[in-house]
Amino acid sequence: MPDTSRCHLILVVLYSSRGGEELADYRDLLFSRAFRVVSGPRYNEVSQQLRESRNLFFYEVILHPDTPWEFLRDRVYPALARYLKYKSISPDSAEGVVVSLFFREQFYLIEGREFISAYREIEGLGPDEFLLRVLNWVAETEGDGKNQEGTKGEDPFRRDLPAARK
């Protein structure tokens, strides 16, 4: 039986209250980068086959028709970069990662490096400019968007959560 101990799954739901027509072409670019398109009901079967055949990390993203590019740019990509850093995977290359982009009734399976390449193309960034952006993302604390150096002694733990209470 293949070793699946390193297979991980993250689910990100994309939503927006804004119109979905601005930069709508970003979806076509992302979809064109898919190495495989899977119908929703077959996703679990296909993803499990891939997990068993190769040591891959999966990052799932649900893309609604009205989700603007800015949401992916400002929320999904930075969260993916931090996740990869925590998993000791280079966030500027995303090697060994498959992004499962769910749109309507289809999953678009995109290699991590192609997902990164699409970001660079949409934003018009070269490799060095993208690396600087990644470094900024991984320097931010998860959830509040603040750079860790900018907290100036603030307690990084949320005391309002039950597990953190004394």
Long-range contacts (C-beta under 8 A, 24 or more apart in sequence): 1-52, 2-51, 2-52, 2-53, 3-55, 4-51, 4-52, 6-55, 6-57, 7-51, 7-55, 7-56, 7-57, 7-58, 8-57, 8-58, 8-87, 9-58, 9-59, 9-60, 10-58, 10-59, 10-60, 10-83, 11-60, 11-61, 11-62, 12-59, 12-60, 12-61, 12-62, 12-75, 12-76, 12-79, 13-62, 14-61, 14-62, 14-63, 14-64, 14-67, 14-71, 14-72, 14-75, 14-76, 15-64, 15-67, 15-71, 16-64, 16-66, 16-67, 16-68, 16-71, 17-66, 18-66, 18-68, 19-66, 19-68, 20-64, 20-65, 20-66, 20-67, 20-68, 22-68, 22-69, 23-68, 23-69, 23-70, 23-122, 26-69, 26-72, 26-118, 26-122, 27-63, 27-103, 29-118, 29-121, 29-122, 30-101, 30-108, 30-110, 30-115, 30-118, 31-101, 31-103, 31-108, 33-108, 33-110, 33-111, 33-114, 33-115, 33-117, 33-118, 34-101, 34-108, 34-109, 34-110, 35-109, 35-110, 35-111, 35-114, 36-108, 36-109, 37-106, 37-107, 37-108, 37-109, 38-106, 38-107, 38-109, 39-105, 39-106, 39-107, 40-102, 40-105, 40-106, 40-107, 43-100, 43-102, 43-107, 46-107, 46-109, 47-98, 47-100, 47-107, 47-109, 50-98, 50-109, 55-96, 56-96, 56-97, 56-98, 57-84, 57-87, 57-89, 57-96, 57-97, 57-98, 57-112, 58-97, 58-98, 58-99, 58-100, 59-83, 59-97, 59-98, 59-99, 59-100, 59-112, 60-99, 60-100, 60-102, 61-99, 61-100, 61-101, 61-102, 62-102, 63-101, 63-102, 63-103, 65-103, 65-104, 69-122, 72-119, 73-119, 73-122, 73-123, 77-119, 77-137, 78-137, 78-140, 79-142, 80-115, 81-134, 81-137, 81-138, 82-137, 82-138, 82-140, 82-142, 84-112, 85-138, 91-134, 91-137, 91-138, 92-116, 92-127, 92-130, 92-131, 92-134
